[in-house]
Amino acid sequence: MPLLINREPVENDSWTLVDEDTLQQSGDIIVPLALYLENQDSLSNRDGRLAVQVNGDDNIDTVLENPNQFPLIAVFFPAVRDGRGFSIARLLKRAGFTGQIRATGDVSHDRLDFMTRCGFDALEIPADRYSEEVHNAFSEFSVRYQGAEDDSRPVYRQ
């Protein structure tokens, strides 16, 4: 899947999403939150960096207690109608998270600009939805009425 980090295409991504069968893989891995919580002790002694993937069904309180224990937190969007990932990104930023917030799953052109406004700095776009026009998504709107992570002021205060 094509990956944009800070709105720029990235060719080499060191991160790999793992599941229960590939959990002991070396290198930089992204582990679903439930799997991380089950295997927290064994994962703390491995080589390579460790990140978690959360979704709207996860209770992220344990992540919010110390969000900077992870260099990356991936937020999974299961469907276009599920906007809980936007709220998760805002909660992570408000909790002081300074690492990379990556959008994965159902990431589409019409939501890319708002994803970055909510705090996402990496966007993993499905290959069938990626084209060079994706880069235009970040400049399609010249006026934004509501405040967001990138500028908390509403339009009448700008």
N, C-alpha and C positions, 0 to 999 in steps of 0.2 A: 504494500500500500504506500502510495506517495505520502511523504511527511513534510510538513511545513513547520519550521521553527522560527519564531519571530518574523513570520510572513515570507520567509525565504525557503525554497526547496532544499532538502538535505538528502544527499545520496547515501551516506553511510550512517546507520543508526546502530549503536552498540547494544541497545536494549532488545530483549527477547521476552515475549509473554510466555509464561510457563503454566502448566497445569499439574495435576497430581502425579502424572506419569513422568514428567520431565523436570520435576522440582529440584533434583540434585544436579542440574546442569550448572556448569561453571560460566563465568562471565557475568555481565550485567543482566539481571532478570527483573521482570515485573510479575508479581504474584497477586492473584485475586485476594482480596482482604480476608475472606473466610479461611482460605488455605493458609495465609500468613499467620492468622491468629491460632490455627491448629498446630502449626509447625514453627512457632516463633523461636523457640530455643535452638533448634537445629539450624535454622536459617541465620542466626546471629554469628555462627562460627564458620561461615562459608567464604570463599574467595569471590571477589567481585562485588559490585554495588547491588543494592537491593531496593526495589520500589514496589509500591502496591497499586492495584487497580480497584477502584470502588465503583459502585453503581447506586442508583436511587434507592434500592432495597436495603443497602448496607447501613448499619448503625456506625457512623464514622466518629463517634465520640472518642474512641481510643486513638484515632489518628489526630483529631483536633487537640488532644492533650499535649502532644509533642509532634507537630507536623513536620518539623525540620529534621526529624530522624531519618527522613527519606529525601534523596536528591530529586526524585520525580514521583508524582502521583498521577496515575492515569484515571480518567473518569470515563466510564463506558456509557454511551447513549444507545439503549436498546432499540429505539424507534424515534422517528421524527416527532411524534406526538408527546414524547417524554422529555420534559424540560427540567427535570430535577438536577441534571448535571450542571446547569447554569447556577443553581443555588449552591451546589457543592463547591464549585469554584469560588464563588463569593465568600462562602464560609471559610474556606482554606486561606484566602487572602486576609480576611478579617482576623483569623487566628495567628497571623504573622508568618505564614508559609512563604519562603523565599525561593524555593526550588521551582522546577518545571512542572506546570500543570498541562497534561496532555489529553486532548479529546480523542476518544476512539469510538468505534462502532458506527452508528448511523450519523455520520458527519456530512452535512450537505452545504452546498454553495450559499443558500439563502440565510444560513445561520452563522457563517464564518466570522463576519464582522462583529456580531453580538457576542460570539464566543470570546473573541479577543478583548472585547470591552468588559466582559465578566472576569477576566483574569487568565484565560487560557493563553499560553505562549507557544504551544505545539499542537498541531492539528493533523491527525492521521486520517487521510481522506481515502475512501474506497477507490480502487483503481478504475472502476467503471464510471465514477463520478468526477474523476480528475481530468482537467484540461487546462490549457494556458489561461483561459478566462477566469479560472478560480482566483487568480491574483487581483482581478478587478473587484472582487467582492469587498475588499477592504476600503474602497474609495467610492462605493456606489451611493452612500449617504453623506451629504455634506452638512446636514443639520441633525442633531440628536436632541430630542426633547427631554429625555430623562437622563439623570446622572448614572454613572456606572463605575466600575473599578478604575478605568483609565481617566475619568474626569467626573467627580462626584457632583458637580454643579449642574442643576437643571438649566435649560436653554435661557430662561429669563435672568440667570445670574452670570452668564458667560459674556 
